[in-house]
Each structure stands twice: as structure tokens, then as C-alpha cells.
């Protein structure tokens, strides 16, 4: 079942349950290291920079959850209730980084290693619901992610083949690569990471007037404006789509 909420608790639970579904039995879990099991589930090369980044992002999720819960401003008793047991999850995930067998990682979360029925999994559900009430956000659909990947790779090809100045071309390709990586690991980092890399790309161009002028001179500004609006139409929530569209028109002309 696809997760209904997009927040760090929902994403961590989704990944843990997915790893368990791929390696459900003790024998399977003993036969593979946690690092490799998470890499296979996330469909990344465990020895690549992208793979390391993806797995490290999972390991960092408990700390992200703590920060998100504390930002809710709940009273101390409710906060303590929501965060109860999260230190155990954090310790278990550190075993992934230490290259422990998957069974040892899961056994620290729940005796017998059956993650879906564990207190940790139910606790993450409770946190997810609390975070969703404060900031209701749904995950991007598979179709949205496919469309984003297509838009980003198309733009990377156009920038590489275009007549833009070298400095601007390198800047755009660097940010586009970060966006593409965020799309690929959105199961872990969510739509907020895609939004952050998108904002960084747009901001890096807008705060340098010479880049906008170079786009105008090479006839690229209209294409960039259309691309910005297309991507924003997919990832924005509420009035964000209209707001940025108007800003793009003002800043790019």
C-alpha cells in the first residue's frame, strides 16, 4: 500500500516495511547486510555516491522526525509520548551504517524482526498522523515522479546542447542533477527535497541578473520560463502554482 502522508515518519515506516517485505524471514535477513538490503529496496547501487546518499538519508530520518515533532509545539508529555522509542530506531539504523546483518538491525527494533507489527512501526504511524494534522501533505504519485524525471532530463539535454555561457550551463546542470537525485530518492526525502532543489535552481538564476540576460540573448528565457511553470505545476500545493507563475513572468519577462 502506498503511503498516504508525506512526512519523515511516514517515509521511514514505508522504507522499513518495504525492506521487511523484500527480506521477510530470519534466514533471508541473516544472509544479507542491512546496507545491501536497503540499497536493493531503494533500487540504488550500494557502492555509488547516489546509493550512499540514499541510505544515509534513511539513517538521518529519526533525527529529522525529532526536529519535526519538536516543531509542533506540543506539551512535554505529548512530545515524549510521540518520540518514545525513537532512540531505538536511531540505534538500529546506525547498525545499517556499521554494515551489520539485516537480522541484527531488525532484531533491535523488534524481537523476531517482524517490522510491520512492531511497536516502532505503530509509533511511526502515530507520529505521521500528528505531523499530517499540522501540515497535511500527500506524496507525489508515480505518474508525477515519472513526469518530473522526464522534464528534468529533457532540460539537462537542452542545456548541454544549447548556446548558453559556460558558467550558466554548469550552474543549471548542477542544480538539475540535484533535482533528479531528489526525484530518485523521493521515497526517502519526500516532495520537500524536490521543492528545495527546485527553489535552489530558480533562485540561483534569479539572483544573478546577468544569467537572465544571457538567457534572453540566446533565446532560452521562454523555454526556461515554461519549464519552471511545468515543474511547479506538479510539485506545488494550494496557491503556490499561481504565485510562482506570476513571479516567473515578472522576473523573466
Order of alpha helices (4+ residues) and beta strands (2+ residues): alpha-alpha-alpha-alpha-alpha-alpha-alpha-alpha-alpha-alpha-alpha-alpha-alpha-alpha
